[in-house]
Amino acid sequence: MQKTFYNNLKKQCKIKKSRLCIGLDIDYKLLPDNFNKTIEGAFDFLKVVIDSTSDLCVAYKLNMGFFEQFGSKGYHLMENTVDYINHRSLTIADGKRGDIGNSSKMYAKSIFNQIGFDSATLSPYMGIDSIMPFLEDSRFGIFVLCLTSNPGSNDFQKKIYGSEPLFISVLNMLDQINNENIGVVVGATQEEEMRLIRKISPSMSWLIPGIGKQGGNLNLSVSIGNQDDSLGIINVSRDILYYKDSSEENINSRVRYYHNQIKEILYGK
């Protein structure tokens, strides 16, 4: 089997019987009391999370803003975290990049070759040429913003341009590329539109945020996101990292809860 991002993702999902992605969002205010509110303490916490969840988690999503807030030290933490994951699960750089071609090449080089991520989230609104540099090496994948889970998605993504909403135009643009390493971000709070998106792009992989604190429907997200050969990856962040007292026992318990729920929806009891 060719070593592509999609094949690696499919392999993770099959081996672990999982579609769970954990968002590693660092917030000093929410770190448990037994960890220092420092870069070093944050890394110690992340190591506990990774060690106790990697057997059930197909990917970790690092929202780059939670690391970039600390400047160069935050970038060092991000690099160390990706190194520590060490391919036990796939990694997603959630920076929502998207710029003119030359700038996108540099972003791709930084994310994939320098930091070592397996995939990245992209904004599509500068057009197809802003996306192509991220697809030059099939070992790496992308998740393009399509219809997000936040209330502000109504401001542009659902507006009608021509004869269709903007998020449909994004799907149609990506279909032109026809690359299996392309996925889209589809928020779990967008229940009505999820069926339409899956109908238009039946085989495209999804990254699905909005489960947990944002109140997205897990059953619907797993069922629609994982039809036929498509993969719908469920991202949960705060509801795992900061569940109860964020002890290793509670984090592991919460991961097993989500894993078992997803597994039951996919495969039955």
C-alpha positions in Angstrom: 0.0 0.0 0.0 1.4 3.4 -1.0 2.4 5.6 1.9 -0.1 8.5 1.7 -1.8 10.5 4.4 -5.1 9.0 3.6 -3.8 5.4 3.7 -2.1 6.2 7.0 -5.3 7.6 8.4 -7.3 4.6 7.2 -4.8 2.3 8.8 -5.0 4.1 12.2 -8.8 3.9 12.0 -8.8 0.2 11.2 -6.2 -0.8 13.8 -7.7 1.2 16.7 -11.4 0.8 15.6 -11.6 4.5 16.3 -12.4 7.8 14.7 -11.3 9.9 17.7 -9.1 12.9 17.4 -8.0 14.8 20.5 -7.4 18.5 20.4 -4.3 19.4 22.5 -5.2 23.0 23.4 -3.0 24.4 26.2 -4.7 26.7 28.7 -2.7 27.5 31.9 -6.0 28.4 33.7 -7.3 24.9 33.2 -4.1 22.9 33.9 -4.5 20.6 37.0 -3.0 21.9 40.2 -0.2 19.3 40.2 1.3 20.8 37.0 3.3 24.0 36.9 1.7 26.8 35.0 4.7 27.0 32.7 5.8 25.7 29.3 7.6 22.8 31.1 4.5 22.0 33.1 2.3 22.2 30.0 4.6 19.7 28.2 4.5 17.4 31.3 0.7 17.5 31.1 0.6 16.8 27.3 2.9 13.8 27.8 0.5 12.3 30.3 -2.4 12.9 27.9 -0.6 11.4 24.9 0.7 8.4 26.9 -2.8 7.6 28.3 -4.8 8.1 25.0 -2.6 7.2 22.0 -3.9 3.6 21.9 -7.4 4.8 21.2 -6.8 8.1 19.4 -6.2 8.2 15.6 -5.0 11.8 15.5 -4.0 14.7 17.7 -4.9 18.2 16.6 -2.7 21.0 17.8 -4.4 24.4 17.5 -1.4 26.5 16.7 -2.7 29.6 18.4 -2.6 27.9 21.8 1.2 27.4 21.2 2.0 30.6 19.3 0.7 32.6 22.3 4.0 31.8 24.0 6.2 33.0 21.1 9.4 31.0 20.4 8.9 28.9 23.6 5.5 27.9 22.3 6.9 26.9 19.0 9.5 24.8 20.8 6.7 23.2 22.8 4.8 22.4 19.6 7.8 20.8 18.0 8.5 18.8 21.2 4.9 17.6 21.3 4.9 16.4 17.7 8.2 14.6 18.4 6.8 13.0 21.5 3.7 11.7 19.7 6.3 10.0 17.5 3.8 8.6 14.9 1.8 6.7 17.5 -1.1 8.7 16.1 -1.3 11.2 13.2 -0.9 14.9 13.8 -2.9 17.9 12.5 -1.6 21.4 12.5 -4.7 23.5 13.1 -3.5 26.8 11.9 -6.1 27.4 9.1 -3.4 28.6 6.7 -4.1 29.8 3.2 -2.1 32.4 1.2 -0.8 33.1 -2.2 1.3 30.3 -3.8 4.8 31.3 -2.7 3.6 32.0 0.9 1.7 28.7 1.0 4.8 26.9 0.0 6.7 28.3 3.0 3.8 27.5 5.3 3.7 23.9 4.0 7.5 23.6 4.4 7.3 24.9 8.0 4.4 22.7 9.1 5.4 19.4 7.3 9.2 19.5 7.0 10.3 21.6 9.9 7.8 20.9 12.7 6.8 17.4 11.4 3.0 17.5 11.2 1.2 14.9 9.1 -1.6 17.3 8.0 -2.9 20.8 8.3 -6.1 22.8 8.3 -6.4 25.3 5.5 -8.7 28.3 4.7 -9.9 28.1 1.0 -10.8 31.7 0.4 -7.7 32.7 -1.6 -8.5 30.0 -4.1 -7.1 26.8 -5.4 -3.5 28.0 -5.9 -3.3 28.7 -2.1 -4.1 25.0 -1.5 -1.9 23.2 -4.1 1.5 23.7 -2.4 0.2 21.6 0.6 -0.5 18.6 -1.7 2.9 18.3 -3.4 3.9 15.4 -1.2 1.3 12.7 -0.8 2.6 11.7 2.6 0.8 14.8 3.9 -2.8 15.7 4.0 -5.1 18.7 4.4 -8.5 19.5 5.9 -10.0 22.5 4.2 -12.6 24.7 6.0 -16.0 24.0 4.6 -18.7 24.6 7.1 -17.5 25.3 10.6 -19.2 24.8 14.0 -19.1 28.4 15.3 -22.1 30.7 15.1 -20.2 33.1 12.8 -20.2 30.4 10.0 -23.5 32.0 9.0 -21.7 35.3 8.2 -20.2 34.0 5.0 -20.2 30.2 4.6 -24.0 29.9 4.2 -24.5 33.0 2.1 -25.7 32.4 -1.4 -23.3 33.4 -4.1 -24.7 32.9 -7.6 -27.0 29.9 -7.1 -25.4 28.1 -4.1 -24.0 28.7 -0.6 -20.3 29.4 -0.3 -19.6 26.1 1.4 -20.9 24.2 -1.6 -18.6 26.3 -3.8 -15.7 25.2 -1.6 -16.7 21.5 -2.1 -17.0 21.9 -5.9 -13.5 23.6 -6.0 -11.9 20.7 -4.1 -13.6 18.1 -6.3 -11.7 19.6 -9.2 -8.4 18.5 -7.6 -9.7 15.0 -6.9 -7.0 14.1 -4.4 -7.8 11.5 -1.7 -5.5 13.3 0.7 -8.0 16.2 0.9 -10.5 16.4 3.6 -12.9 19.1 4.8 -13.8 20.6 8.2 -17.5 20.1 8.9 -18.8 21.2 12.2 -20.9 18.8 14.2 -23.4 21.6 15.0 -24.4 21.8 11.3 -26.8 18.9 11.4 -29.0 20.0 8.5 -26.2 20.6 6.1 -24.1 17.5 6.9 -26.3 15.3 4.8 -26.0 17.6 1.8 -22.2 17.8 2.1 -21.9 14.0 2.3 -24.2 13.7 -0.8 -22.1 16.1 -2.9 -18.8 14.6 -1.8 -19.5 11.0 -0.8 -15.9 9.8 -0.4 -14.2 12.8 1.1 -12.8 12.6 4.6 -14.1 15.0 7.3 -12.6 16.5 10.4 -15.5 17.1 12.7 -15.2 19.6 15.5 -18.0 20.8 17.8 -18.5 17.6 19.9 -18.4 18.0 23.7 -18.7 21.6 25.0 -20.2 22.9 21.8 -23.0 20.4 21.9 -22.7 18.7 18.5 -24.5 15.5 17.8 -22.0 12.6 18.1 -24.3 9.9 16.7 -25.2 11.9 13.6 -21.6 13.1 13.0 -20.2 9.5 13.2 -23.0 8.0 11.1 -23.0 10.6 8.3 -19.2 11.2 8.4 -18.4 7.6 7.9 -20.5 6.4 5.1 -19.1 3.9 2.6 -15.3 4.5 2.2 -15.4 8.0 3.8 -13.7 8.8 7.1 -15.3 11.1 9.6 -12.8 12.0 12.3 -14.4 13.3 15.5 -12.4 16.0 17.3 -12.9 16.5 21.1 -10.7 18.9 23.0 -11.7 20.4 26.3 -14.2 17.7 27.2 -11.3 15.3 27.3 -8.3 17.4 28.4 -10.0 19.2 31.2 -12.6 16.6 32.2 -13.3 16.8 35.9 -9.9 17.3 37.6 -7.8 16.4 34.5 -6.2 13.5 36.3 -4.8 10.7 34.1 -7.6 8.4 35.3 -10.3 10.8 34.3 -8.8 11.7 31.0 -8.4 8.0 30.2 -12.0 7.3 31.3 -13.3 10.1 29.1 -11.4 8.9 26.1 -12.7 5.4 26.6 -16.2 6.8 26.8 -15.9 8.6 23.5 -14.1 5.6 21.9 -16.8 3.2 23.0 -19.6 5.5 21.8 -18.0 5.9 18.4 -17.2 2.2 18.1 -20.8 1.2 19.0 -22.2 3.6 16.3 -19.8 2.3 13.7 -19.8 -1.4 14.5 -22.7 -2.1 16.9 -22.2 -3.7 20.3 
